[in-house]
Amino acid sequence: YIYRSLPNKDFSKGERFKYSAHYLGVSGGEAVITMDPKLHLVNGRQCFLVNVAGKSVGMAAFFYHVNDVWRSHIDTG
């Protein structure tokens, strides 16, 4: 089987991104995305491990509590 391959120039292992969500000047949430510093082998293919931690903040946390973690593998090729 031949896998489709697209070059990745957007992110790399070990990177960290932090996002904040605001609406009309009110803070609503934060998300931190971290790329594991090493590659992982999944089904014989090299993959990034991505961890996303999201949470509600400020008044939004009072009405809608979010404190979640998501993980995913992304093929390097």
N, C-alpha and C positions, 0 to 999 in steps of 0.2 A: 504494500500500500504506500502511495506517495502522499506525503503531507504537504499542504500548501504552506508556503513560507513568506512572511512579510517582515522586512527589517524594522527593528524597534530603535527609534532614536529619541523617544520621549521620556523614558525613565530607566533607571539601572538599580541593581541590588544595593541595599544600604541606604537608599534615599528616604526622606521623611517629609511629608506634606501636612500642613495644618490649615484648616478652613474654618471660618466663622460665618454663621448665618444671622442676618439682621433683617428686620422688616420695620419700616417707618422709625428707624432709630432704636428699636428694641431688640436686644440680643435674644436669639431663639435657640441656637444650638452650636455645637462645635464637633468637628470630625478631625481625627488624626490618622493619616495613612502612612504606614511604615512598610518598607520593602525589606525583607529579611536579608542580612548581609551575605548569605550563601545561597547557591542555587540548590534546588531539590529535584531528585529524579522521580518522575511520575510516569508510569507506563513506558519506561525506557527513554523518556524525553526530558531535557533540562527545563526546569520551570522556576519562575519567581514565586515566592510565597508572599502574599500581600495580606496585611492585617489592617483592618479599619475599626477604629473605636469611635463611636458616635454617642453624644449625650446632649440632652436639653439643658439649657442654662437660663438663669434669670427668671423672669415671670413665666416663661414657657414651661420651665421645670415644675412650677407650682400647679399648672393646669394639665400638663401632659408629660409624664416622667419617662424619659428615654435614657438608657444606659446600656448600650449594646456593643457587641464585638462581632465582626464578620471576618471570615478568612477565605481566601481563594488562591488557587494556583493559576498562573498565567504562563503559557508556553513562551519560551525565549525566541523561538524561531518564527 
